[in-house]
């Protein structure tokens, strides 16, 4: 299985900055204080960036393919 990459979600914060750009990230306008890379909250979940699960949420992929993603228990 290949690595699953997710679309980061950037949160603007008054104490934030633009440091993620030093890592090659393309940022939205404003001061970015946090980057959620992989998350699954009841009302929002990470979205797969590319590959066979592109566009699906983290929650959806886990629900549909638990053994493939987490391994056989």
N, C-alpha and C positions, 0 to 999 in steps of 0.2 A: 504494500500500500504506500502511496506517495504522501508527502506532507500536505496537510490541509491548511491553507492560508485563509485568514479572515480579513475582512475590511475593518480597519480600525475606526473607532468612533472617538472623535476629539471633543473634549469639553472645554469651553471657554471659561476662564477664571480670571478675576482681576489680578491675582498674583502670578498668573502664568507668563509665558514668554513665547519665543519662537525656536527654542533649542532643538526641537524634533527635526527642524530643517537641516541641522548639522549631520543628521543620520540619513539624509536623502529623502526625507518625507516631504510631500506636497501638502501644505496645510491650508485650511480655510482662513479667511481674514480674522483678525483679532488675536488676543493673547490666549494661547492654549496652555491649560494647566494640567490636563490629564489626557491620557490615551487609553481607552478600554480596548484591549487587543482580543480577548476571548472572554465572553460573558454570557450568562443565561439567567435573565431575570424573568419573573412572571409576565411582565408586560413588554419585554424587549430582549432580543437575543442576537448574538453575533451572526453575520451573514458571510457565507463562504465566498471568497473572492474569485476563484477559478477552479477548473477541473470538473470532474463528473458531478460534483455537488454544487457547482456554482449557482449562486442566487438563493440557495436553501439556508434556513437558519440552523444554528448549532443544535437547537432543540430538535428540529425536524430530522436532521441527520442522525442524531443519537436515538430518536424514537424508531426510525425506519431501519437502522443498521447497527444495533447495539454491539453485537459480537464483532463485527468488522472494525468498528471504531475503538471499542474498549477491550477487545480480546475475549476469548471464550472463558467463562467463569467456571 
